[in-house]
Amino acid sequence: MKEMDSILAEIKKVLALEDPQQLMQAVELLATERRIFVLGEGRSGLQGKGFAMRLMHLGRTVFVIGESTTPAIRPDDILVAISGSGKTGTVLALAEKAAKKGTTVLGITSDSNLPLAKLADQLLVIPGATKTGAGVKSIQLLSTLFDQTLHITLDYLCLKISQKTAITNEQANQQHSNME
């Protein structure tokens, strides 16, 4: 269990390094009535899908880029672009395209000097280790620490959005699948 203690310590270290101002700016942006599009590849994309689902539970109009029912993005929309390395080709290309349309891009990455960070209108840095070696060092493989702290951070944003918009757990549960 020594490794588990190390993993938890790594997660706490990364979360302590996140900028509270960036977090609150993301909450303010995402709590608006604008449509939200989520974009990420690999494990970051999977975390993004979970985030999109929770935003839907909070009553946001949200889409995942790449799904067959996702409409075209517009200038008044928000794109949440996630890439720990800040260099993922598809994420960068689509974020650039959205930015050129005038869409607000919230870039979530591991370092403020990465290409995704530079093109984002708003930035959220999660400095967990990535496969490129950036961020807080980890005993874990590849970008695991970034992905873990990304998940926790996105859930934190949802908590803050629910508080800001006064969405209760019961209201969110009504948006949850009731196919029983």
N, C-alpha and C positions, 0 to 999 in steps of 0.2 A: 504493500500500500504506500510505500515511500514515493513511488512515481506519481500516484494520485495526489499526494500532498504537493508535489512539485508542480503538477498541472494546475491545481487550484491556485497556487501562489503565482504562477505565470498569468493566469486569467485576471487575478486581482491587480497585478502590476500593470497590465495593459489598460484595464478599466480606470485605474487611478490616473493614467496619463492622458485620457480623453479630455478634450476641452469642453467644459460645461457650457460655454457660450455657443460653440458649434452645435452641441446637442439641443440647446433651447432654440436656436435659429432653425434647426431641422424640424422641431416640433411646431413652431409657428408656421412654417411653410406647409407642412403636411396636414395641419389642422384646418386648412382653408377648404373651400368647396370646389376647388379645382380637381380635374381628373389627374390621377397619378398612374404613371407607367413605371414598372420595375424591370430592370435589365441586369443580368449577370450570367456568367458561364460557370460550369462545373459546380463545385460545392458552394461557391458564393451565389450562384444562380438558384441552387436549392434553398439556401437561406432566404434569398429574395422572394421565392415563391411562398414560403411560410409567412414572411412579412406581409406580402400582398393579401394572403388569406386573412390575417389578423386585421389589416386595414379595412377589408370588406366587412368583417364583424363589427368594426367601429363605424360603419355606415359610409365609408369613403367609396368613391367610384374609382376602382383600381383595376388595372390590366397588367398582365405579364407579357413582355415582348417575346414573340416567338410562338405564342399560342394562336390557334387558328381563328379564334373569335376576337382577337385584339384589333381594334380599329386604328386608323391612321392617327398619329400624334399631331397635335395642333400647337400653335404658338402660346396659347394660354394654359397649356398643360404643364405638368411637372414630370420630369424623368429622373428616377432614382437609378443611377448607374453605379454598379458595384464591381470593383476589381481590386483585390488585395495587392496585386503587382502594379496596378495602375497602368498596365500596358496591354491588357487583353485586347487583341485585334478587333473582334466583333463589338465589344463594349465600346471601345474608343471610336470606331467608325460610326456606330449608331448614335453615340452621344454627340459627336461632331455634327452629324446630320440634323439631329434635333436642335442643337444649339443654333445652327444656321437658320432654322425655321423660327427661332425666337422662343423656343421652349425653355423653361427654367430647368437647368440641370443641377441636381444634387449629386455630387460625386462622393462616393464612399470608398476610401482606399487607405493604405497603410502609411503613407508619407505625403506631405504637402508639396514635395518637389517632383512628383510623378506626372506623366502626361495627362492622366485623367483629372488630377487635382488642378492642373493649370487651365483646363478648358471648362471646369465646373463654375457655375454661378455661385453656388454655395458648396462648402466642403465639410465633410465629416471624416476626420482622420482617426482610424482605429489602428494603433501602432503594434499590432500583433505580428509575429514572424510570418513571412510568406516564403514561397519557394525560391524567390530571388534573393533571400537573405536579409531583406529589409525588416525593420521592426524589432521588437523585443525578442531576444533569442529564446529558443524553446528546445526542450528535450523531445518534442513531438515532431512527426514527419511533416515535411512540406509546409502547407499553409494552414495546418490544423488550428494553431493558436489564433490566427486571424479569423477563421471561420467560427470558432467557439465564441470569441468575443463579439464578432459581428452578430451572431444570433442573440446574445444577451443584450447587446446595444439596441438592436431593432425591437426587441420585446420591451425594453425600457422606453423607447420612443412611443410605442403603442400605449403603454401605461400613461405616459405624460399627455398624449393626445386624448385618451379617454377622460382624464381628469380635466383637461382644458375644455373639452366639448361636452362634459357632463354625461358621458355614456357609461351607464352602469353595467356590471357583469350580466345582469338579467337582460338588459337591452341587447348587449352583444350576443348573448345566448340565443336570442330570437332570430338573429342573422345566421346562426349556426344551422347546419343541416338538420332538419326535422323530418327525416324520411322514415322514422320509426313506426 
